[in-house]
Amino acid sequence: LGSVTALRETLAHQDESISHLNGRLGQLDAVQDSVESCRSCLEQVDTRVEGVEGRLTRLDNRLDSQETETDEVRTDLQSMHTDTRGVLSTLERQVQAHTAALDTKANSDSTTSRLDTLSQTLSEVSSSLSSVSSSLEARMELKADMRRTQQHLDTLRTGLSDTAEGVATVTVALEGLKTRVPTRPVDEASLDALAVRMDGVQGEIGEMHESIEDQRQSLSLVKGGLTDTQRQTETNRDDIARLTSTSATYASGMEIAALRRVMATQEDVSSLRDSVEAVHSRSETDMDSRLSGMASKESLSALADTLDQQVTSALTQLAEMRLVAKLAEMRLVAKLAEMRLVAKDLVSPSTLASELRRKADKSALATEVLSMQQALQRLRSHVEIASPSRFVRQLAEKPTVNDVRTMVDASSQSTREWVERRLGQRSTGTPLAMSGSFSGSMRSPLRSQMRSVLNE
């Protein structure tokens, strides 16, 4: 009887153990179902990431085409700068040849008024160049943001691959655990350790949410900067429209300033790209270290939800960036068209000739030549007419608007005064040789008229 009683107690204890193990098997089945659902979610996320990559590739191609157009504009600016340098050299030689033949009389009122008018016009040109530079900087920042988004998506795809491997590992472990459950007792210490590990994973997920929120705030700041740039561009559009009636001599100053600002912008963009790549490299390392420790049901489910939210946010940011890129492209096209108008829509030859004849005063020739010599002397103090590389380097050493204004002031005043003297000397029949520096790409009406006057 004692043996039967002990046997009954043993059987009852075993029945309880079997019931407990059956409950654990039910829980393992539920975990396996959750893993399957996580795997399907990861496949959907991978498909959406591939679509985003295709869109980013097309956007990158469009940005490359815009860079090609910018390079063409820069080439045109450099060629026009070369022509301007040749004109200045010829004017200096003509001034030295005719200085001894002029009388000394003082009449500086007309010269002073022309200098004041030119200074006011150059102020408007400087403001317009500032708006053009802002537009170029906004475009460069936009491309940097696009590349940063591409790197972020690459990081997400790497994380998805690691997560898929983790899911496969968990599935294999669950299968092995399911086959070993009937013969092994339940380890309560392992369950407690797993719960502690799940708490740690939840904390890491919270840190990932904070990182995503910081990225959204940085994107909001970038959008605000682009909005301010657009507002400034619209404000300066009226100023650019007023500049379409200025002469071609002002175009040389605009080309010089634009070339200098483009070079400075390229250096800023290069440094910004290096810093962004370093930040994203650190972010990718942190993401890999966090994903390596996630292997439980709750952590996998939370990770899938987090990744889904990140991809949705990335798609939203991509749509916003595409809209901003389209606006920047439209603003750049409009700005280039307005710059072409400034370079082409100049004073007509007949109006300029009548104005010059009316203002030509032989009694003020000596004073005007003296003023021209002083202007050329100021020009030589800023820029030595030598190679284009040295010219650009000296501009970079003196990056103020007043320096560019002084150079353009000197060249414009010298050109106008020399043409006025030439128109006044037509009746005397003074021979004047034509220099070969005026050959080349002279597309403006004012330059064409100057060439015809020199030929005569």
RAWO-V607167 format. One record per residue. RES is the residue in one letter. SS is DSSP state (~ for helix, > for strand, _ for the rest). OMEGA is omega in whole degrees, -180 to 180 (NA if undefined). Layout:
res->RES ss->SS omega->OMEGA
res->RES ss->SS omega->OMEGA
This chain:
res->L ss->_ omega->178
res->G ss->~ omega->179
res->S ss->~ omega->179
res->V ss->~ omega->-180
res->T ss->~ omega->179
res->A ss->~ omega->179
res->L ss->~ omega->178
res->R ss->~ omega->179
res->E ss->~ omega->179
res->T ss->~ omega->179
res->L ss->~ omega->179
res->A ss->~ omega->178
res->H ss->~ omega->179
res->Q ss->~ omega->177
res->D ss->~ omega->178
res->E ss->~ omega->179
res->S ss->~ omega->-180
res->I ss->~ omega->178
res->S ss->~ omega->180
res->H ss->~ omega->179
res->L ss->~ omega->176
res->N ss->~ omega->176
res->G ss->~ omega->177
res->R ss->~ omega->178
res->L ss->~ omega->176
res->G ss->~ omega->178
res->Q ss->~ omega->178
res->L ss->~ omega->177
res->D ss->~ omega->179
res->A ss->~ omega->178
res->V ss->~ omega->179
res->Q ss->~ omega->176
res->D ss->~ omega->179
res->S ss->~ omega->178
res->V ss->~ omega->178
res->E ss->~ omega->179
res->S ss->~ omega->177
res->C ss->~ omega->179
res->R ss->~ omega->178
res->S ss->~ omega->178
res->C ss->~ omega->179
res->L ss->~ omega->177
res->E ss->~ omega->178
res->Q ss->~ omega->180
res->V ss->~ omega->178
res->D ss->~ omega->178
res->T ss->~ omega->179
res->R ss->~ omega->178
res->V ss->~ omega->177
res->E ss->~ omega->177
res->G ss->~ omega->179
res->V ss->~ omega->179
res->E ss->~ omega->178
res->G ss->~ omega->179
res->R ss->~ omega->180
res->L ss->~ omega->178
res->T ss->~ omega->179
res->R ss->~ omega->179
res->L ss->~ omega->178
res->D ss->~ omega->177
res->N ss->~ omega->179
res->R ss->~ omega->178
res->L ss->~ omega->177
res->D ss->~ omega->178
res->S ss->~ omega->177
res->Q ss->~ omega->176
res->E ss->~ omega->178
res->T ss->~ omega->178
res->E ss->~ omega->178
res->T ss->~ omega->178
res->D ss->~ omega->178
res->E ss->~ omega->178
res->V ss->~ omega->180
res->R ss->~ omega->178
res->T ss->~ omega->178
res->D ss->~ omega->179
res->L ss->~ omega->-180
res->Q ss->~ omega->178
res->S ss->~ omega->178
res->M ss->~ omega->176
res->H ss->~ omega->178
res->T ss->~ omega->178
res->D ss->~ omega->180
res->T ss->~ omega->178
res->R ss->~ omega->177
res->G ss->~ omega->178
res->V ss->~ omega->-180
res->L ss->~ omega->178
res->S ss->~ omega->180
res->T ss->~ omega->180
res->L ss->~ omega->180
res->E ss->~ omega->178
res->R ss->~ omega->180
res->Q ss->~ omega->178
res->V ss->~ omega->179
res->Q ss->~ omega->-179
res->A ss->~ omega->-174
res->H ss->~ omega->-179
res->T ss->_ omega->-176
res->A ss->_ omega->-174
res->A ss->_ omega->-174
res->L ss->_ omega->178
res->D ss->_ omega->-179
res->T ss->_ omega->175
res->K ss->_ omega->-173
res->A ss->_ omega->173
res->N ss->_ omega->-172
res->S ss->_ omega->-178
res->D ss->~ omega->-179
res->S ss->~ omega->179
res->T ss->~ omega->180
res->T ss->~ omega->179
res->S ss->~ omega->178
res->R ss->~ omega->178
res->L ss->~ omega->178
res->D ss->~ omega->179
res->T ss->~ omega->-180
res->L ss->~ omega->179
res->S ss->~ omega->178
res->Q ss->~ omega->179
res->T ss->~ omega->180
res->L ss->~ omega->174
res->S ss->~ omega->177
res->E ss->~ omega->177
res->V ss->~ omega->180
res->S ss->~ omega->178
res->S ss->~ omega->179
res->S ss->~ omega->178
res->L ss->~ omega->176
res->S ss->~ omega->178
res->S ss->~ omega->178
res->V ss->~ omega->179
res->S ss->~ omega->178
res->S ss->~ omega->179
res->S ss->~ omega->179
res->L ss->~ omega->179
res->E ss->~ omega->178
res->A ss->~ omega->-180
res->R ss->~ omega->179
res->M ss->~ omega->177
res->E ss->~ omega->179
res->L ss->~ omega->179
res->K ss->~ omega->177
res->A ss->~ omega->177
res->D ss->~ omega->178
res->M ss->~ omega->179
res->R ss->~ omega->178
res->R ss->~ omega->176
res->T ss->~ omega->178
res->Q ss->~ omega->178
res->Q ss->~ omega->178
res->H ss->~ omega->178
res->L ss->~ omega->175
res->D ss->~ omega->177
res->T ss->~ omega->178
res->L ss->~ omega->-180
res->R ss->~ omega->176
res->T ss->~ omega->177
res->G ss->~ omega->178
res->L ss->~ omega->178
res->S ss->~ omega->178
res->D ss->~ omega->180
res->T ss->~ omega->178
res->A ss->~ omega->176
res->E ss->~ omega->177
res->G ss->~ omega->178
res->V ss->~ omega->179
res->A ss->~ omega->179
res->T ss->~ omega->179
res->V ss->~ omega->179
res->T ss->~ omega->179
res->V ss->~ omega->179
res->A ss->~ omega->179
res->L ss->~ omega->177
res->E ss->~ omega->179
res->G ss->~ omega->179
res->L ss->~ omega->180
res->K ss->~ omega->179
res->T ss->~ omega->-177
res->R ss->~ omega->-175
res->V ss->~ omega->-176
res->P ss->~ omega->-175
res->T ss->~ omega->-178
res->R ss->_ omega->178
res->P ss->_ omega->180
res->V ss->_ omega->-180
res->D ss->_ omega->-179
res->E ss->~ omega->179
res->A ss->~ omega->178
res->S ss->~ omega->178
res->L ss->~ omega->178
res->D ss->~ omega->178
res->A ss->~ omega->178
res->L ss->~ omega->178
res->A ss->~ omega->178
res->V ss->~ omega->179
res->R ss->~ omega->177
res->M ss->~ omega->177
res->D ss->~ omega->177
res->G ss->~ omega->179
res->V ss->~ omega->177
res->Q ss->~ omega->177
res->G ss->~ omega->177
res->E ss->~ omega->178
res->I ss->~ omega->176
res->G ss->~ omega->176
res->E ss->~ omega->178
res->M ss->~ omega->177
res->H ss->~ omega->178
res->E ss->~ omega->178
res->S ss->~ omega->179
res->I ss->~ omega->179
res->E ss->~ omega->176
res->D ss->~ omega->178
res->Q ss->~ omega->178
res->R ss->~ omega->179
res->Q ss->~ omega->177
res->S ss->~ omega->177
res->L ss->~ omega->177
res->S ss->~ omega->177
res->L ss->~ omega->179
res->V ss->~ omega->178
res->K ss->~ omega->178
res->G ss->~ omega->177
res->G ss->~ omega->178
res->L ss->~ omega->178
res->T ss->~ omega->177
res->D ss->~ omega->178
res->T ss->~ omega->179
res->Q ss->~ omega->179
res->R ss->~ omega->178
res->Q ss->~ omega->178
res->T ss->~ omega->178
res->E ss->~ omega->179
res->T ss->~ omega->-178
res->N ss->~ omega->-177
res->R ss->~ omega->178
res->D ss->~ omega->178
res->D ss->~ omega->179
res->I ss->~ omega->179
res->A ss->~ omega->179
res->R ss->~ omega->-177
res->L ss->~ omega->-177
res->T ss->~ omega->-179
res->S ss->~ omega->180
res->T ss->_ omega->-175
res->S ss->_ omega->-176
res->A ss->_ omega->180
res->T ss->~ omega->178
res->Y ss->~ omega->-178
res->A ss->~ omega->-180
res->S ss->~ omega->177
res->G ss->~ omega->178
res->M ss->~ omega->-179
res->E ss->~ omega->-179
res->I ss->~ omega->-179
res->A ss->~ omega->-180
res->A ss->~ omega->179
res->L ss->~ omega->180
res->R ss->~ omega->-180
res->R ss->~ omega->178
res->V ss->~ omega->179
res->M ss->~ omega->178
res->A ss->~ omega->180
res->T ss->~ omega->179
res->Q ss->~ omega->178
res->E ss->~ omega->178
res->D ss->~ omega->-180
res->V ss->~ omega->179
res->S ss->~ omega->179
res->S ss->~ omega->179
res->L ss->~ omega->179
res->R ss->~ omega->179
res->D ss->~ omega->-180
res->S ss->~ omega->179
res->V ss->~ omega->179
res->E ss->~ omega->179
res->A ss->~ omega->180
res->V ss->~ omega->-178
res->H ss->~ omega->175
res->S ss->~ omega->177
res->R ss->~ omega->179
res->S ss->~ omega->179
res->E ss->~ omega->178
res->T ss->~ omega->178
res->D ss->~ omega->-180
res->M ss->~ omega->180
res->D ss->~ omega->-179
res->S ss->~ omega->179
res->R ss->~ omega->-178
res->L ss->~ omega->-176
res->S ss->_ omega->-176
res->G ss->_ omega->-176
res->M ss->_ omega->-178
res->A ss->_ omega->-179
res->S ss->_ omega->-178
res->K ss->~ omega->-177
res->E ss->~ omega->-179
res->S ss->~ omega->179
res->L ss->~ omega->179
res->S ss->~ omega->179
res->A ss->~ omega->178
res->L ss->~ omega->178
res->A ss->~ omega->178
res->D ss->~ omega->-179
res->T ss->~ omega->179
res->L ss->~ omega->178
res->D ss->~ omega->178
res->Q ss->~ omega->179
res->Q ss->~ omega->179
res->V ss->~ omega->178
res->T ss->~ omega->178
res->S ss->~ omega->179
res->A ss->~ omega->178
res->L ss->~ omega->178
res->T ss->~ omega->179
res->Q ss->~ omega->179
res->L ss->~ omega->178
res->A ss->~ omega->179
res->E ss->~ omega->-180
res->M ss->~ omega->177
res->R ss->~ omega->178
res->L ss->~ omega->180
res->V ss->~ omega->178
res->A ss->~ omega->178
res->K ss->~ omega->178
res->L ss->~ omega->179
res->A ss->~ omega->178
res->E ss->~ omega->179
res->M ss->~ omega->179
res->R ss->~ omega->-180
res->L ss->~ omega->178
res->V ss->~ omega->179
res->A ss->~ omega->-179
res->K ss->~ omega->178
res->L ss->~ omega->178
res->A ss->~ omega->180
res->E ss->~ omega->177
res->M ss->~ omega->176
res->R ss->~ omega->177
res->L ss->~ omega->179
res->V ss->~ omega->-178
res->A ss->~ omega->-174
res->K ss->~ omega->-174
res->D ss->_ omega->-173
res->L ss->_ omega->179
res->V ss->_ omega->-179
res->S ss->_ omega->-178
res->P ss->~ omega->-178
res->S ss->~ omega->179
res->T ss->~ omega->-180
res->L ss->~ omega->-179
res->A ss->~ omega->179
res->S ss->~ omega->-180
res->E ss->~ omega->-179
res->L ss->~ omega->178
res->R ss->~ omega->-178
res->R ss->~ omega->-176
res->K ss->~ omega->-178
res->A ss->_ omega->-179
res->D ss->_ omega->-176
res->K ss->~ omega->-178
res->S ss->~ omega->-177
res->A ss->~ omega->-176
res->L ss->~ omega->-177
res->A ss->~ omega->180
res->T ss->~ omega->-180
res->E ss->~ omega->178
res->V ss->~ omega->177
res->L ss->~ omega->178
res->S ss->~ omega->179
res->M ss->~ omega->177
res->Q ss->~ omega->178
res->Q ss->~ omega->179
res->A ss->~ omega->178
res->L ss->~ omega->178
res->Q ss->~ omega->176
res->R ss->~ omega->180
res->L ss->~ omega->179
res->R ss->~ omega->178
res->S ss->~ omega->179
res->H ss->~ omega->-174
res->V ss->_ omega->173
res->E ss->_ omega->-175
res->I ss->_ omega->-178
res->A ss->_ omega->-179
res->S ss->_ omega->178
res->P ss->~ omega->-179
res->S ss->~ omega->178
res->R ss->~ omega->178
res->F ss->~ omega->-180
res->V ss->~ omega->-180
res->R ss->~ omega->178
res->Q ss->~ omega->175
res->L ss->~ omega->179
res->A ss->~ omega->178
res->E ss->~ omega->180
res->K ss->_ omega->-171
res->P ss->_ omega->180
res->T ss->_ omega->179
res->V ss->~ omega->-179
res->N ss->~ omega->179
res->D ss->~ omega->179
res->V ss->~ omega->179
res->R ss->~ omega->179
res->T ss->~ omega->-180
res->M ss->~ omega->180
res->V ss->~ omega->177
res->D ss->~ omega->-178
res->A ss->~ omega->-177
res->S ss->~ omega->-179
res->S ss->~ omega->-179
res->Q ss->~ omega->180
res->S ss->~ omega->-179
res->T ss->~ omega->-178
res->R ss->~ omega->-178
res->E ss->~ omega->180
res->W ss->~ omega->179
res->V ss->~ omega->178
res->E ss->~ omega->178
res->R ss->~ omega->-178
res->R ss->~ omega->177
res->L ss->~ omega->178
res->G ss->~ omega->-178
res->Q ss->_ omega->-180
res->R ss->_ omega->-177
res->S ss->_ omega->-179
res->T ss->_ omega->178
res->G ss->_ omega->-180
res->T ss->_ omega->180
res->P ss->_ omega->-178
res->L ss->_ omega->-175
res->A ss->_ omega->178
res->M ss->_ omega->-179
res->S ss->_ omega->180
res->G ss->~ omega->-180
res->S ss->~ omega->-179
res->F ss->~ omega->178
res->S ss->_ omega->-179
res->G ss->_ omega->-174
res->S ss->_ omega->175
res->M ss->_ omega->-172
res->R ss->_ omega->-174
res->S ss->_ omega->179
res->P ss->~ omega->-178
res->L ss->~ omega->179
res->R ss->~ omega->178
res->S ss->~ omega->179
res->Q ss->~ omega->178
res->M ss->~ omega->179
res->R ss->~ omega->179
res->S ss->~ omega->179
res->V ss->~ omega->-180
res->L ss->~ omega->177
res->N ss->~ omega->178
res->E ss->_ omega->NA
